Structure formats: C-alpha cells, structure tokens
Amino acid sequence: MAVKLRLMRMGKKKQPTYRIVAADSRSPRDGRFIEVVGTYAPRSEPSAVSVDKDKALAWLTKGAQPTETVRKLLVISGAWDEFAATRPAKPARARDRSKKAPAKKAPAKKAPAKASVAAAKKAAATATAAPTGAATAPASE
C-alpha cells in the first residue's frame, strides 16, 4: 500500500482549513485516512501550521511520500529538516560510459511515389512488347 502525506479539506464553504493526514494514495482526498499528522489554516494571518513531528517522522521513515504542499509545510514546521538529517545520503551514481549507444542510421531515401509507378508501367510495357514480336514470327516449315 502506497502511503501519502497529504491535505484533507475541512471547514465551511469558502473558509477552508486542512488536516495533514497519512492516507492510502488510492483513497479520495477527503475520504478514508490512516492517521492525522497535523493541521493547516491558510486563512489566518499568518497561516497557522501545526505538525506533530514525531508522527510525521514516523511516517516519513516508513516510506510515506508527501505531496508538494505538505512537504513545504513540513519544511516550515521543521519536521522535514529532522527527517533529512536522519536519512542516509544517497551515493552519487557514476555514469557508465563504456557502453555506447548504437549510432543512429540515416533513413534510406525513397523515390517519389509517382516516379516509381511510371517506371513500373514502362517496365511492364517493354516486357510484354518483346515476347509478342517473337511469338508473331511465322513458322516457315
């Protein structure tokens, strides 16, 4: 099951507040979720973000993928920095240059379709004309 950390819309019409939840990626946006990780109120001045860092870190270490917005909120709350510090750094992949890609072949040039049809008609006409002349020769004996 692919778990995502994402926003779940709450609140009245035109007055959204959001819960940051851990949910199965296949479930609907405001549907079933596994656990509430925090809240986000974008309409307050300044925007209010509260994240339970322990829950967020637990889900991130289990492999939950945050959406772009939730990742920004985790950066604001400081939970993302803690997660990045505990995560082992990925080694840089070395590019293997020993295997070269095969060279692309130039496409073969084709004769125009009209010219090839005309050439085929001429060849057919000359092929049928030669045997008819030989076949019409009278047998003298």
N, C-alpha and C positions, 0 to 999 in steps of 0.2 A: 504494500500500500504506500503510495507516494504522499507524504505529508507536506503541506504548505503552511507557512505562517502568513496569514492574510487578514484583510479588514472585513468585518461584518457590520453592515449598516444598521444603525439603531436610530431612535429618536423620531420626532414628528416630521410631518411634511415640511420641506424647505428648511429644516433645522437638524441636520444630520449630526450624529455622534457615532463613533465607531468603536467596536471591540476588536482588539488584536487577538486572533484565535489560531489555534493549531487545528487544521481540518484536513480531511482527505481531499486530494485535488479533484476528485470526481464529484464531490458533493456541491450543491448550489451555493452561491455567495452567502446568502442569509440562511442557509439550511443547517444541516447537522454539523456539529463540530466536536472535537475531542476535548479541548481544554481552552479556557480563557487565559491569555497571557498578559493582557493589558488593555488600556483604553486610550482613545484619541478624540479630543474635542476641538475640531478645527475652527469653530465659530467664536470661541472665547478669545480674548485679546490679552496676552499672547496665547497661541494654541497650547492646549494642555495635553501633555503626553505622560502617561504613567505606565511603566512596564515592570513586571515582576522579573527581575534579572535572572533569578535562579531558574524559573520556569523557561524563560527564553533560551538561556544557555543549555538547559537540559534538552530542549527540542532541537536546537541547532547542532549539538554534539551527536544526537541520534540521526541526523541527516535531513531534517526538515529544511525545505528551501523557502526563504522569504520572498515575497513579491517585492518589486522595486520600492513601492511606497513604504512597506513595512521595514525594509532594510534601511531606508532613510530615517524612519522613526527610531529604529534600534541604534543607529549612529548617534542621533540626538540624545537618546537616553543613556548611552554609554555601554549598552549591552553588547553591541557589535564589536567594539574595541576589545572587550574582555574575551569574546569568542575568538577574535583574530589572534590574540596573544597566546591562547592555549592551543590553537590549531597548528599542527606541524607544517612548516613551509614546504611547498611542493618543489622538487628539484626541477631545474630548467631542462627542457627536453633538447637534446642535441640533434640537429638536423643531420640525417644520414645522406651524404652527398655521393656515396659510392654507387647508388642505384640511380642511373639516369633514366629519365623518361624517354621513351622512344620518340624519334623525330617524327613530326607530322609529315605525311606525304602530301604533295601538291595534288589537287584534284585533276583528273585527266580531262583534257579538253575534248569536248564533243562537237561534232559538226552540226551546223544548224539543221533542224528537222526538215525543212523544205528542200534543202540541197540533197539530203540523203534519200528522200522519196523520189526526187527527179533522177538521181543516179541509179536507183533500183529499177525504175521504169526503163531507162536506157539499156541497162544490162539485160533485162528481160526481153526487150525488143530485139537486141542483137543476137541473143541466144536462140530465139525462136526463128529468126530470119535465116540463119546459117543452115539448119537442118532441112528447111523447106526447099532451098535451092538444090541440095544434094539429092533430096528424095524425088524431085521432079525430073531428073535426068532419065531419058528413056533407055530402056534395055534394048540393045541392038541385036541380040542374038536370039 
